[in-house]
Amino acid sequence: TYSGTQTVRAMWITPNTGSLTNASGFNISGNTIGYSNSNGTGVLTMTGTTTWIYTAMDLSMGLGAATSVQNNTITAINMLSGNTGSTALMGINVANGNVDVGTVTGNLIGSNTVNGSITFTANTNTGGVLGIRTGGGNLINIENNQISGVDLLSAVLTVAPVFNGIAVSGGTTVNVVNNIVGSLTLANSINAISASTSTSVQSMRGITANSGTTSRTISGNTVAN
């Protein structure tokens, strides 16, 4: 149980160096984040009604050779938070660098076969889940990834959680190609379950692109439920 305002990270990769050119070309692949046991069973359960947040992979990379992020799975997570941000639970956050996310083998956030493989319960309005985010950086390619099997719940009737599949919020050049937000085979793959009397807008977005990016290409993606 968390009682502060901390950021909890499963994987935080940020170069401890003055040269971001040298701190490049990392290979981050084949990792599994979630579950309560190392053998891939159970559910990682995290609770706390304060404004703490959880980021599975937080990446601030260098500006040299591209860092490769391939074939990672983030699943079997159950979280309760009082954070009011749409980034209360984030799958992959790219804060800086040249980064290829899923360009060889896509990453899976959630599940294509199990509903609620990631379950987020909001204790405060506008808190929510964000699958993949670019917050800054140079050239970022996001391809072949899937965000699915996500359930959103409200701890109280007056709260409405939010969802963003992929959010392009920074980076010089960002390409978002051939990703799936939701599923073609799993019904209710992104599901806001709880009824709510909240006056806040409950936003459910597949892919968003904000003004922080100079050049962006968004093509060939599928948003389905």
Summary of the structure (lengths in Angstrom):
residues: 225
radius of gyration: 16.6
end to end distance: 32.0
largest distance: 51.6
contacts: 857
relative contact order: 0.15
helix: 0%
strand: 49%
